[in-house]
């Protein structure tokens, strides 16, 4: 649904909650923060116009508790809910309940979330839309015998994926028939535990890919555009760590083809609001294959904002209120280069989470430097949630200058009292393969020291 919005409840926490509050303020909208008992002192609680506690620290009792969130919306008379990313952002049932309660869900239609959230159904939809796909199964594989037959047809190496997976979970790369035997039941069990659905499917494993995604936006009037692409190739265990825009290894023709393919998918499902279509870019850096679509705002959206000048969260709010896109495809111009590093409360060597009290904080500044975060001096980072503290984003005229600026910004960023991964990023930025763009999604497997 779409319509006039006056008060937005943010069903999330951390930096994305602050990001939404600021976008709402820029548009003159009132805001409601919800928070768990562990987040009582969080900055989004302090900056929102109203705040409602929705339960204890565990996510299932607070940020995933749909009845409590809807009760908070009713109590505060919020007429819209922004889900941010994670938690309930891609929960089709939540979007449907919001619609039934006449609350504007700031995101796509429930039907679109359900269709694209199931990776098997999304592959089928992409096929209908004429979007390139890696060889794989047409649907879920239910038995080991079926998986063995399909793997033989496709050819090893393959990837076994949970159809309802996300966030890098529910994925297993398999190089032989013997490994498939031991992995099949384990991946199905992991999928069931993590996503409540044991369905898995098989794709051909792309050996030296880059991970490139297209930012799309579509309104309620049939208009759809793409806002360039992001390169998310630097990953650890399928979790993105460094993102940049534009992708430094594709040409304008490939960029255009990829963007047009993303729009085909968007129009095939009648998609509305913003989203991200993710592709694997093959070793020739021209062939690309559809992976999945994320039906929400992405963690890495700021790099797209920096090179286009488009406020993506504000755009979400405008689309949800029924307004048409404020620009055409031809009016979108890409300028310069942007890099984002995800700053986490974790040991830079072991990547173990390191919650605790922040004792001293200095945030970098200067032209083209942005730190999207919710932390402050003497704030205690709770152990209950994702370790993300914020996103350090820089902008420059070229990738080379952007890398230099990020190195400077990382040097300036000081977060005392807890460990963070800033030193890890400094090492990556100095790496010859990274600087010369000679890497793929396996980069960190080679870069990180092997465990003895």
Buried (B, 14 or more C-beta within 10 A) or exposed (E): BBEEBEBBBBBBBBBBBBBBBBBBBEBEBBBBBBBBBBBEEBBBBEBBBBBBBBBBBBBEBBBBBBEBBBBBBEEBEBBBBBBBBBBBBBBBEBBBBBBEEEBBBBBBBBBBBBBBBBBBBBBBBBBEBEBBBBEBBEEBBEEBEBBBEBBEEBEBBBBBBBBBBBEEBBBBBBEEEEBBEEBBEEBBEBBBEBBEBBBBBBBBBBEEBBBBBBBBBBBBEEBBBBBBBBBBBBBBEBBBBBBBBBBBBBEEEBBEBBBEBBBBBBEBBBBBBBBBBBBBBBEEBBBBBBBBBBBBBBBBBBBBBBBBEBBBBBBBBBBBBBBEBEBEBEEBEBEBBBBBBBBBBBBBEEBEBBBBEBEEBEBBEEEBBBBBBBBEEEBBBBEBBBBBBBBBBBBBEEBEBBBBBBBBBBEBBEBEBBBBBBEBBBEBBEBEEBBEBEBBBBBBEEBBEEEE
